[in-house]
Structure formats: C-alpha cells, structure tokens
Amino acid sequence: MLVISLENRGEPVLIGSDGISVQVVDIRGGRVRLGIVAPKEVKVLRKGLVDRQDGNQESTEKGV
C-alpha cells in the first residue's frame, strides 16, 4: 500500500497513464469522500460491495 501525503484537499493523485485520478473531495469526522476519474471501460467499485456480491453469489450457488 502506498500512502501519499497531500498538500491541499482536492489535489489529484494520478494513477498510471490511462487518465485515472483520485482526489479527496471532503473530510467530515471519520469519513473521507473521494472523487475518482477513470475511463468508462474501467470499473470502479468499493471492495465492500464486491465482497457482498461475491457472498450473495456463493449463497445462490450453494442453494442457501
């Protein structure tokens, strides 16, 4: 994991050369809101949602 310290809120972090960028949009209490810009063909999902989908799929496959 790479941890980057930013000078200013809203300063984008560029990932690769494919036009992907991430920036901190807002910080309130213990929550951080991120803005992500990526090409349409790149899926951007929270890991928690992917884990939930995988769990539901496994339950369906097992007949639960």
Secondary structure as the mmCIF struct_conf table of DSSP 4:
data_model
#
loop_
_struct_conf.conf_type_id
_struct_conf.id
_struct_conf.beg_label_comp_id
_struct_conf.beg_label_asym_id
_struct_conf.beg_label_seq_id
_struct_conf.end_label_comp_id
_struct_conf.end_label_asym_id
_struct_conf.end_label_seq_id
BEND BEND1 GLU A 7 ASN A 8
TURN_TY1_P TURN_TY1_P1 ARG A 9 GLY A 10
STRN STRN1 VAL A 13 ILE A 15
TURN_TY1_P TURN_TY1_P2 GLY A 16 GLY A 19
STRN STRN2 ILE A 20 ARG A 28
TURN_TY1_P TURN_TY1_P3 GLY A 29 GLY A 30
STRN STRN3 ARG A 31 VAL A 37
TURN_TY1_P TURN_TY1_P4 LYS A 40 GLU A 41
BEND BEND2 VAL A 42 VAL A 42
HELX_RH_AL_P HELX_RH_AL_P1 LYS A 47 LYS A 62
TURN_TY1_P TURN_TY1_P5 GLY A 63 GLY A 63
#
